[in-house]
């Protein structure tokens, strides 16, 4: 049996077209919002940020670290942001990111070390720098050498 299509004439075509447009517009208006889908997990954004940073793409790295900061890797992502700001000599922003990282995880040895190093080179920051690096060392980070080096630098500046 052969399927036969009936021709649509003038006003019938206009009515059907209008009907399809209204159905389409109604479907779009039902939700009333646009939901963005992110295929990457926060951890994957963190790794992508590290990759961009190693390639020298700092703006892209910052964007990925920002996305990673919304997940369980918040402290690590904030520390990475602080590192970029520190490399750019934006020390105020770097300090803010390191402090935010420590607020999210007070035992983040990387943020403790990096903030200690930065504070050691600011006027009036030696006492806090020493306290922070001693806390990092009390957490037994491995390898210990970078943390001990920071402590020795701080003690040498006193």
Legacy VTK file of the C-alpha trace (Angstrom):
# vtk DataFile Version 3.0
C-alpha trace
ASCII
DATASET POLYDATA
POINTS 158 float
0.000 0.000 0.000
1.371 3.338 -1.041
1.251 6.342 1.302
-0.340 9.352 -0.244
0.026 12.858 1.090
-2.868 15.202 0.781
-1.980 18.623 -0.497
-2.269 21.535 1.922
-3.807 24.626 0.478
-3.355 28.306 1.369
-4.976 28.938 4.730
-4.399 25.344 5.913
-0.628 25.780 5.446
-0.688 29.074 7.326
-2.664 27.519 10.185
-0.338 24.515 10.451
2.781 26.702 10.313
1.374 29.001 12.981
0.461 26.008 15.125
4.016 24.594 14.912
5.535 27.971 15.758
3.265 28.351 18.804
4.093 24.844 19.991
7.798 25.586 19.606
7.598 28.898 21.452
5.501 27.404 24.231
8.022 24.612 24.690
10.847 27.118 25.039
8.922 29.257 27.516
7.904 26.404 29.790
11.197 26.148 31.629
11.774 29.899 31.728
15.487 29.391 32.340
18.597 28.167 30.634
20.546 25.439 32.381
24.211 25.242 31.466
25.740 21.803 31.429
29.383 21.343 32.366
30.821 18.038 31.207
33.892 18.367 33.464
34.079 17.730 37.187
35.741 20.317 39.444
38.773 18.006 39.693
39.003 17.874 35.893
38.822 21.673 35.766
41.681 21.766 38.284
43.808 19.456 36.122
42.961 21.457 33.018
44.014 24.610 34.852
47.338 23.024 35.769
47.827 22.051 32.132
47.077 25.569 30.932
49.416 27.006 33.558
52.262 24.752 32.406
51.638 25.962 28.842
51.841 29.582 29.966
48.134 30.222 29.354
47.526 31.979 32.658
44.152 33.544 31.854
42.787 30.162 30.772
44.295 28.568 33.876
42.603 31.146 36.122
39.262 30.446 34.429
39.616 26.707 35.053
40.747 27.221 38.646
37.674 29.398 39.198
35.474 26.566 37.944
37.354 24.057 40.098
36.880 26.220 43.195
33.170 25.389 43.151
33.869 21.764 44.089
35.702 19.737 46.705
39.065 21.003 45.430
38.305 24.567 46.534
41.449 25.022 48.611
43.753 23.621 45.937
42.123 25.738 43.216
42.439 28.892 45.315
46.102 28.114 46.015
46.732 27.739 42.280
45.027 31.081 41.672
47.257 32.619 44.334
50.325 31.226 42.588
49.350 32.877 39.309
48.682 36.220 40.989
51.996 35.931 42.818
53.818 35.242 39.532
52.122 38.327 38.091
53.350 40.357 41.106
49.750 41.047 42.164
50.631 40.319 45.773
47.419 41.687 47.257
45.323 39.338 45.137
47.738 36.437 45.756
47.513 36.924 49.517
43.709 37.047 49.328
43.619 33.758 47.399
46.037 32.027 49.798
44.000 33.203 52.784
40.789 31.988 51.137
42.471 28.635 50.480
43.394 28.385 54.167
39.878 29.319 55.183
38.625 26.400 53.086
41.331 24.074 54.457
43.552 25.350 57.306
45.939 22.414 56.753
46.701 23.119 53.080
50.494 22.957 53.299
50.990 24.530 49.869
48.936 27.604 50.784
50.650 27.755 54.195
54.088 27.694 52.569
53.296 30.147 49.799
51.574 32.647 52.078
54.468 32.337 54.553
56.982 33.077 51.812
54.996 36.085 50.655
54.479 37.463 54.177
58.167 37.027 54.973
58.943 39.544 52.265
56.382 42.098 53.451
57.027 44.617 56.156
55.670 43.355 59.473
54.839 39.897 58.158
57.637 37.808 59.691
55.821 36.719 62.855
52.749 35.470 60.981
54.953 33.911 58.292
56.873 31.922 60.911
53.670 30.804 62.632
52.179 29.604 59.335
55.265 27.721 58.161
55.685 26.052 61.539
52.078 24.900 61.272
52.821 23.506 57.796
55.867 21.633 59.136
53.801 20.233 62.027
51.647 18.507 59.381
54.707 16.491 58.219
54.593 17.399 54.525
56.667 15.322 52.142
59.114 16.289 50.931
59.979 18.550 53.868
62.790 20.479 52.186
60.711 23.287 50.598
58.997 23.995 53.923
62.245 23.887 55.873
63.770 26.217 53.279
60.941 28.698 53.817
61.431 28.511 57.591
65.198 29.081 57.216
64.550 32.088 54.970
62.126 33.555 57.515
64.559 32.995 60.395
67.341 34.570 58.330
65.236 37.688 57.746
64.572 38.222 61.473
LINES 1 159
158 0 1 2 3 4 5 6 7 8 9 10 11 12 13 14 15 16 17 18 19 20 21 22 23 24 25 26 27 28 29 30 31 32 33 34 35 36 37 38 39 40 41 42 43 44 45 46 47 48 49 50 51 52 53 54 55 56 57 58 59 60 61 62 63 64 65 66 67 68 69 70 71 72 73 74 75 76 77 78 79 80 81 82 83 84 85 86 87 88 89 90 91 92 93 94 95 96 97 98 99 100 101 102 103 104 105 106 107 108 109 110 111 112 113 114 115 116 117 118 119 120 121 122 123 124 125 126 127 128 129 130 131 132 133 134 135 136 137 138 139 140 141 142 143 144 145 146 147 148 149 150 151 152 153 154 155 156 157
